[in-house]
Structures are given as structure tokens and as C-alpha cells.
């Protein structure tokens, strides 16, 4: 991908993730929440996935969350930062694995920082065995909507323009389409919004820094933020969104993705016109042709 088409600066994101890794588990509450929601899906699948790959965290971090789910015997991790006996340091945009190796791939809050998301999903599909499962969680378009609004308003008011402060993120409706485009079968995308409250905007930004989720857009402003603009943003946040207790909300939308490597044993859609029961019969009503409809 040419530099002109890059949305995110992956080198900056790597440095941010390396810095966040030094904090240990202190800021992992959103990652833990996303992991729990993804792994709950394994409870509904009566199958075992002996060899699994996880992106977005180390195998050692995810292991305690598994609790025997999915029949996972060996868990390998591949991420731009991290360490461990079963961890491979690799850019998620260039997976270093041969084809059809894993029974399960989990992507945990890392896909929203990838430039070529369709390409990354294709690589994930190619890493799966036939009938292998992909589970992904990424931040969606409603994430940090309050912070985005206040940055735009503060910069427009004090600086006469605005720069990208919050990453652009995919919408839930885009998720299934992206999975289908990448060649997954039975693609499903759904979302859940989590609201975290803070004493002020500075506490929120501290958490974002600790999570490695600060701005890494390629078009971001490279100069230091003006002190007046920063404080105006925080003031607007308080004015517009603070609750009766004075605390401000921060919205995090988690988009969950599910897809399978195609296999002949999977369910297939029926051929158009092959149904043996009409919709009218199913609804207990009378079927009419377009010409029989009463005039209004």
C-alpha cells in the first residue's frame, strides 16, 4: 500500500503499544471485557479447536480467560509487541504463518488500527483450516464520540480548523460485508456499547494512553497541542456530557465479528424458489397477487 493511502502510522502505533505494555494489566479492562464476550461465543459451539491463534494480546494474557472453553490445547499469539514462549512478534498486516494451520483465530481489539483491513482478514482466513473459526472484536464508529465532538469544537473555536484526533472506525454494518469480501462463510457482525465514566477528560486520556489507544492517524497534527485548546476541550466535555454527579461518559462500541473458513459441511442458503411453505402459510394469512390488493 502506498504512503498516500495509509490511514494509520503503524510505527507510531507500535511505539504506543510498547509503552502501554509496560503498565501490565492496569489498563486492560476493555480488552478483558471484549475477550469475555468473544469467548462466550465458544460456549455455544459444540466443537473443539485444538490449535488457536490470538492477535492483540499474548497467549499468556488470554490463557486465564479461556477456562477450558473451545477445547483449545495450544494457544499461540502474534502481535506487534509482547513476549513469551508462544508469542511471535509480527505486524498483523503481514501474518508470518503458512496456510490452513489453525482451527481458531481470535483478533482482540487490534483490527481498528490496520490500514488494509480486507487484506488482513484474507490473511486470517488463509491461516485457518477448512471449517476453521474466526472471532474478532474491534472498536466501532461510535467509540469516543463524545471526545471526538469536543476536540472538533475546541479546535474550530480557538484555531479556526480541526485535525483528526480520534481514529476513523468501521461501522457494524461494514463488518459482515468485510468478512464476506474476505471470503468467509456464514459472516455475522453485531455490536455492544460500553459506557465508562470519568471524573474529567484528562482521566479518560490517561486511560487511552495506558491502553495504547491514543491517536496514530497518518494525518494527525505533528505539533504539540495548545494548552488553551486542550483545556477548552475538557471544558466542553464537562458542559455537554457531565451527569448529575459531575462525571463524564465515554462510549466504547465493540463490534464482534464471526466467520468460518468455507467447507462443504456448512449450511448453505436454499436455492431461490425451492421453499415448500409460503410466507403466507407461515404467517397464517391469505396470499394475494399484486393485482388483488384492495384500493386505498
Secondary structure by P-SEA (a helix, b strand, c coil): ccccccccaaaaaaaaaaaaaaaccccaaaaaaaaaaaaaaaaaccccccbbbbcccccccccccccccccccbbbbbcccccccccccccccccccccccccbbbbcccccccccaaaaaaaaaaaccccbbbbbbbbccccaaaaaaaaaaaaaaccccccccccccccccaaaaaaaaacccbbbbbbbbbbbbcccaaaaaaaaaaacccccccccccccccaaaaaaaaaaaaacccccccbbbbbbbbbbbbbbccccccccccccccccccccccccbbbbcccccccc
